[in-house]
Structures are given as structure tokens and as C-alpha cells.
Amino acid sequence: MVDALPFIIPLGLLVLAQFIKLPRIKGMLGEGVVRAAFRRKLDPDVYRCLHDLTFDTPRGTTQIDHIVVSRFGVFVIETKNMAGWIFGSPEQARWTQVLHRKKTTFQNPIRQNYGHLKTVQSVLNLDEACLHNVVAFVGDACAKTPFPDTVLWSARALVRFIRSRTTPVISPSEVDHMVARLEAARLENGRMTRRAHVRQVRARVAARGPSGTACPNCGGKMVARTSRKTGEHFMGCESFPRCRGMRRAAA
């Protein structure tokens, strides 16, 4: 048994390394980093932190990594545990990760999280000006193009961003009511909820097909429209003017 240890330990480490690379595990680890930073750095009497929330919406379930409710606004946070170089802009539907010379594209997390923000706005019946759409990269990712100041590159930077908002926009009593509404509206955490959400996400992706007909902002249905000023045809979100997502019409 002792002689086998030199072989068992490296094998175990290899299995562990592959396990950590699984998308769900990476996501959980990234969310854990943010939770730990909030526990250490955010005063719980000022900032009410909620994690891993799933809500029902007219288009199916949506999962939100973190929500921080405070007198200084409601922060809706999308966590990305990624490494490598990140290229993108708020206008692009997909961003690019370059890691070990391999390029991978992923959904623009600002747009992805905008759908989450609209869900929170609907639950709380809150003016969008009181909501913050925040994306936090918590791995070793490095920005290679300019990004808005709402895209952060560490859990520490995320905490600094939240604490930098110091203008009260919500009363203390409203904070308590909002937390209670979010807790009441969220679905019960558990394997059944996660599996159902994954099935719905896969179904929505499959329904969109290769043509990219979903709204780039909220994921809703796009309809044909014509610009009154130019006469140009384009695809606009059916939720206009609440959502102003658009795409170029197919040639």
C-alpha cells in the first residue's frame, strides 16, 4: 500500500484538477469567492447580501448569482470565474476569451445580467435608476479592451465599487421590505430547481437557433420594425420601449 502512494497521490490530484474545471464547479467556486469577500468587507447592517437566487419569469426561470440591497441601491451581480485575456465591448453580443492561444466566445455578461436586472426590477417595482448592473470577473482574467466601470476584475474591486456608491436612494425600511420580497419570490434552492433551470436554458438556446433572433438585451422575442427617420428595416425587441434591444435585419 505504501509503495502505491507515489502513484495514487498524483492521480488524485489530476482527478481533482479536472473536477475543478467543470463549468458548474468553476461557477460555484467563483461565487464562493464573492460571498467570502462580502462577509469580510460589507457591513451586514448596511448591505443585505443574497446569493444564488432563481426566479420564475414569463420566459421561464432565471438564475442570479448575487443581489446586494442597500440604501445606496440594489446591486445585481453576475460572477465570472475565468482566466486569460478578455476582449469585448458593451455593444457586442459575445465576448472573447483567449487562454493558452485558444479563443472561446461567451455571451456578453452585461447583456446577460440586464435580463436579471429587469427581473429584480419587476419583483421590487423599483425605478431602474436605483439598480446597478454589475459584472465581476474573479479568476485570473485580464481585460484587453476598454470596459465600463461596472465590469470589475476581482472580488476586492467589486467590494470597492459597491462601497463607492454613497448617495442614499432607498430608505432603511424599504431595504427590509425589498429583501423580504426577493426572499418570497425566489424559488427554493435545491437540485430540482437547478435541473429545471438548466433544462429551460438549453431549450431557450435551442429555440433561438443559429440565426440569433433573440433580443441581445433581455433574450425576448424580436419583431421586424422600420425606422421612421431613415426607413431602414431592423429587428427590435417586442418589449420596446421598456427594452430597446435591436439587431440588423437579415439581408
N, C-alpha and C positions, 0 to 999 in steps of 0.2 A: 504493500500500500504506500509506504514511504517513497519507494522508487517511482511510483506513478505520479507523485505530486508535481514534478517538473513539467509534466505534460498536461495535467488536469488544470493547473492554475492558468497557463496561457490560453487554454481552450475556453475556460470560464470567462476570462477577460474578453476574448473575441466575441463570445455569445452576448455578453453584456454590452459591448460596443455596438453590435448590430441591433440589439434591442433598443438602445437609446436613440438610434437613428430613425426608428419608426415614427411617422408623422404625428400620430396621436401622443406618443410618449414625449417627443420634442415639444409639442404644444403644451402638454401638462407641465413639463419642466420650466418652460418659459413663463407660464402663468404663475408657477410657484415662486420664481424669482421676483415677480412683481408683487405678489402677496407678501413676501418677506420684507420687501422694501417698504411697503405701505405700513406694515406692523411696526417697523423700526422708526420710520420718519414722519408719518402722518398722525397727528393728534386725533384719536378716535372721538373726542368731544367736538371736534370741528369738521372732520371728514368721515363720512359714513361710507365704508367700502363694501361693495357687494361683488361676488365673483361667480363666474360660470353660470350665467342665467340663460334659460331657454324660455321663449315666449311664443305663443300662438299668434299668427298674423293672417290676414286674408289670403296670403300666398303660401301659407304653410308655416312651419316653425323657423325661428331664427335664434342663433346662439350668440351671446355677448360675453366676451372674456371678463371685463371688469366695468363696473359703474361706480363712480365716486360722487356722492351727493354732498354738497356743502353750501354755505351761504354765498359762495363765490361762483356758483354754477354747478351744473351736472356734467361730469366728465365721462364720456362714453369711449372706452379704450379697447382697441384691437391690439393684441400682442403677437409679435412675430419673432420666433426663436430661430434665427437664420445666421449664416456666416457668409463670407465672401463679399464681393463688390455688388452694390445695388444701384441700378440705373432706372430712372423713371421721372415722371412729372405728374402733377395733379390731373392733367388733361388726358393722359394715356390710359387706355382701358387695361393694359397689362404692363407690369414692370419686369425687369430682367435681373436675375441673379447670375453672377459669374463666379464659379467656385472650382478651383483646380482646372481652369481652362474650359470648363463645361458651362454652357449657357442654359438657363432654365427660366421660363417666364411664369409669372403668377399674377393673380388678379390684383389690380390696384387696390391696396388696403384702405386708402382714403375713401374711395367709392364704395367698397365693400362695407366699411364702417358707417357710411352715410345712411345705408339702409337700417343699420342698428340704431343710429341716432333717431331716425324717423319713428321707429318702433317705440323707443323711450319717450319721445315727444307725444306720441299718441296715448301711451299709458298715463303720462303725467299731465297731459293737456297744458303743456308748457311752451312758452314762446321760444322759437329756435335760437334767439339771441342769448338765451340762458344756458345753451347746450354747447359742449366742446367736443368736436370730433378729433380724437387723438389716436395716433398710431405709435406703438413703442416696439422697436427692434431691441431685443435683449440678449442676442447672441454676440458673435464677433463680426457682425455685418458692418460694412463701411460704405457711407454714401459717396457715390462717384459723380452725381449730378446734383444741382441745387434742389432742395426740398423745402416745403413750408416749415415754419417753426412748430407746427403741430405734429410733425414727424420727428420722434426722438430716437436716440441711438444707444440708450442704456436705461436701466431701471432708475438709476440716480438722476439722469436728466429728466425722466418722467416725473419724479417727485418734485424736482425743482420747478418744472413747468406748472404743475398743479399749485404749488405754493406761491408761484409768482402772480397768480390771479388773486387780487386783494380787494376788488370792488364788490361789496355785497349786492346781490341781485335777488336773493331769496331770504325770507325771514327764517329765524330758527325754528319756529313752529311748523312752517311749510316743509322744512327739511325732514322733520319726523314724519309728516303726512306722506311725503313723496317716497320715503323708504318703505313705509307700510304699504303703499300702493304697488310698488315694484315687487315686494315680497308676496303680496296677494296675487299678482298677475303672473308671476313666474310659474313654470311647470316644475313639478317635483323632480329634483335631481336623482338620477339613477340610470342603470343600464338600459332600461326600456325607453326612457326619454332620449338618451343618446343615440340608440339604434334607430329609433323612429326619425330623429332629425337627420341622421346620415342618409337614410333611405330617401327622405324628401329632397335633400340637397342633390343627391345623384339623379333623382327624377327630374328636378328642375333643370339641371345641367343638360341632361339628355334631351329634354323638350326644347331647349334653345337651339340645338343643332349647330352645325358649323357656320351658319350664316351670321351669328352674332346679333340676333334680333331683340335680345333683352335690353332694357334700359341700362346704360352704363352707370347710372347713379343709384337707382333703387332696385334694379332687377325686374321691374314690372314690364308690362306689355308695351310695345312701340306701335304707333299708328302713323300712317302717311299724312304729312302736312305740307303746306305751301307757304313760303314767306310772303307776307303782304308787301314788304318793301322791295324785294328783288325778284319775286316769282319763282325762286329756287325751291325745288322739292327736297324734302328731308324727312327723316323719321323722328318723331317726337314722342316723349312719354305720355301715355294716356292720362297720367295724373297731373298734367300741366293745368294750372300754374303752380300747384303745390310742389311738383318736381319738374325741373327744367332740363332733364337729360335729353340728349339728341344724338343721332347718328346721320351720316350721309346716306341718302337714298341709293339703292343699288342701281348701277348703270343699266 
